């Protein structure tokens, strides 16, 4: 089974702010995008990565130039204004022999080997899987004016992450079925769910965090510093 990653980097990043797209911000001397690509290198089943970038993005090719990875990094293509449109364009660009597709955020740089392994294992077993972890806080569902409607049982709640993985044919069929409602879907798995495909949750990790605000940069720097320290102590 051949597995490809759609690496989505076409978002506007409005919550992050600033003139520079967040995937090109340097943390510990290296762009977030490169940290993300290096994390994907931990999983040998990933054979192809298809970047999907914003139209007019002139930084991607310069950022990856001179770097090598164990997978084939395809030339970047332009995505769309909505995540699902970027998915559609990315799927269409993949070689015909790709069976399984993982959709991943370019600004989720610290995905561990275990998260990748678990989600791919579960997707190969069931057809579709997403990493997630238990919600510790009590969650309230509210109305538009702020009134509490109900309190879901957090035993059955999960905070989900990427990569979100499914059979290529499932993604293609789901996007076709949901073509008039794509703007309603906030993640890739919800498109599958709406089309009737069963999605399973693998083990996520709180450190598999998406860089969303500038405050996340300090967190990422702290994590990378700790990882470097652990590796250095292990070699002594």
C-alpha positions in Angstrom: 0.0 0.0 0.0 1.5 3.3 -1.1 0.9 6.3 1.3 1.2 9.9 0.4 0.9 13.1 2.5 -1.0 16.2 1.4 0.9 18.9 3.3 -1.5 21.9 3.5 0.1 25.3 3.6 -2.4 27.4 1.8 -4.2 28.9 4.8 -4.1 32.6 5.5 -3.1 32.2 9.2 -5.2 35.1 10.4 -4.9 34.2 14.0 -1.1 34.1 13.8 -0.9 37.5 12.2 2.2 39.2 10.6 3.4 39.6 7.1 5.3 36.2 7.1 3.2 33.0 6.9 3.7 31.0 10.0 5.2 28.0 8.3 8.2 30.1 7.3 8.9 31.6 10.7 12.2 30.2 12.1 12.3 28.4 15.4 15.7 27.3 16.7 17.3 28.5 13.5 15.0 26.6 11.1 11.7 27.2 9.4 8.6 25.5 11.0 7.9 23.9 7.6 11.3 22.1 7.7 10.6 20.9 11.2 7.3 19.5 9.9 8.9 17.7 6.9 11.6 16.2 9.2 8.9 14.9 11.5 7.2 13.1 8.6 10.6 11.5 7.8 10.2 9.3 10.9 7.6 7.1 9.2 9.1 4.9 6.4 5.7 4.1 4.9 5.3 7.7 3.7 6.6 7.6 0.1 5.4 10.9 -1.3 4.6 14.4 0.1 2.5 16.7 -2.0 2.8 20.3 -0.7 -0.3 22.5 -1.3 0.5 26.2 -0.9 -1.2 29.6 -1.3 -1.2 31.2 -4.7 1.7 33.6 -5.0 3.8 31.9 -2.3 7.3 32.5 -3.4 9.0 31.1 -0.3 8.3 27.4 -0.4 10.8 26.4 -3.1 13.5 28.5 -1.5 12.9 27.0 1.9 13.1 23.4 0.8 15.9 23.9 -1.7 19.0 21.9 -0.8 17.2 19.7 1.7 16.7 15.9 1.1 14.1 13.6 2.6 13.5 9.9 2.6 10.2 10.5 0.7 9.7 12.1 -2.7 8.8 15.8 -2.2 6.7 16.7 -5.2 6.6 20.2 -6.7 4.2 22.4 -4.7 0.8 23.2 -6.2 -1.6 26.0 -5.4 -4.6 25.3 -3.1 -7.8 27.1 -2.6 -9.5 29.5 -0.2 -11.0 26.6 1.8 -9.2 23.6 3.2 -11.4 21.1 1.3 -10.6 22.8 -2.0 -6.9 22.4 -1.2 -7.5 18.8 -0.5 -9.2 18.3 -3.8 -6.4 19.9 -5.7 -3.8 17.9 -3.8 -5.6 14.6 -4.4 -5.8 15.3 -8.1 -2.0 16.0 -8.3 -1.0 12.6 -6.7 0.2 9.7 -8.8 -2.4 7.1 -9.7 -0.8 4.4 -7.6 -1.4 6.1 -4.2 -3.8 4.1 -2.1 -3.8 5.9 1.2 -3.7 9.7 1.8 -2.7 11.5 5.0 -3.7 15.2 5.2 -1.4 17.1 7.5 -0.9 20.7 8.6 2.4 22.3 7.5 2.4 24.2 10.8 2.2 21.1 13.0 6.0 20.5 13.4 6.4 18.1 16.3 4.4 15.1 15.3 6.0 12.1 16.9 7.0 8.8 15.3 4.4 7.0 17.5 1.6 9.3 16.5 2.4 8.7 12.8 2.7 5.0 13.3 -0.5 4.6 15.3 -2.7 6.6 12.9 -1.3 4.8 9.8 -1.8 1.4 11.4 -5.4 2.2 12.3 -6.2 3.7 8.9 -4.8 0.6 7.2 -7.0 -1.6 9.4 -10.2 0.4 9.3 -10.0 2.6 6.2 -9.8 6.0 8.0 -8.2 7.3 11.2 -7.3 10.5 13.0 -5.1 11.1 16.1 -6.8 12.4 19.2 -6.5 12.6 22.9 -8.9 12.8 25.8 -10.4 16.1 26.9 -9.6 16.9 30.5 -11.8 20.0 30.9 -15.5 20.0 31.1 -17.0 21.1 27.8 -20.2 23.2 27.5 -22.3 23.5 24.3 -23.8 27.0 24.2 -26.3 29.0 22.2 -25.4 32.1 20.1 -26.2 34.4 23.1 -23.9 32.4 25.4 -26.5 30.3 27.3 -25.4 26.8 28.1 -27.4 24.2 26.2 -25.9 21.0 27.6 -22.8 19.4 29.0 -21.5 16.5 26.8 -20.0 13.5 28.6 -16.2 14.1 28.2 -15.6 10.4 28.4 -16.6 10.3 24.7 -14.9 13.5 23.6 -11.5 13.7 21.9 -9.4 16.7 20.7 -8.3 15.7 17.3 -5.2 16.5 15.3 -3.5 15.8 12.0 -2.4 13.8 10.0 -5.9 12.6 9.2 -5.7 9.5 7.1 -8.0 7.6 4.8 -8.2 5.6 1.6 -7.8 7.9 -1.3 -11.0 6.7 -2.9 -12.9 7.5 0.3 -11.6 11.1 0.4 -12.4 11.5 -3.3 -15.9 10.2 -2.9 -16.6 12.2 0.2 -15.4 15.4 -1.3 -17.7 14.8 -4.3 -20.7 14.0 -2.1 -20.1 17.1 0.1 -19.3 19.5 -2.8 -22.0 21.9 -1.8 -21.2 21.9 1.9 -17.4 21.9 2.0 -17.3 25.3 3.7 -19.1 23.7 6.7 -16.3 21.2 7.5 -13.5 22.3 9.9 -11.4 19.2 9.4 -10.8 16.5 6.9 -12.4 13.7 8.8 -15.7 15.6 9.1 -16.1 15.3 5.3 -15.7 11.6 5.5 -18.2 11.3 8.4 -20.8 13.4 6.5 -20.4 11.0 3.5 -21.1 8.0 5.7 -17.5 6.6 6.2 -16.5 5.3 9.6 -13.5 7.2 11.1 -11.5 5.7 14.0 -9.4 7.6 16.5 -5.8 6.6 17.2 -3.6 7.8 20.0 -2.7 11.5 19.7 -0.2 13.6 21.7 -0.5 17.0 23.3 2.8 17.9 21.8 1.4 17.3 18.3 0.4 20.9 18.4 -0.5 23.2 15.6 1.3 26.6 15.6 -1.6 29.0 15.6 -0.5 32.1 17.6 2.8 33.7 18.3 2.6 32.4 21.8 3.0 28.9 20.3 6.5 29.8 19.1 7.8 30.0 22.6 6.3 26.6 23.5 7.9 25.1 20.3 11.3 26.6 21.2 11.0 25.1 24.7 10.1 21.7 23.3 13.0 21.7 20.8 15.5 22.8 23.4 14.3 20.0 25.7 14.6 17.4 22.9 18.1 18.6 22.1 19.1 18.4 25.7 17.8 14.9 26.0 19.6 13.8 22.9 22.9 15.4 24.1 22.6 13.7 27.5 21.9 10.4 25.9 25.2 10.6 24.0 27.3 11.3 27.1 
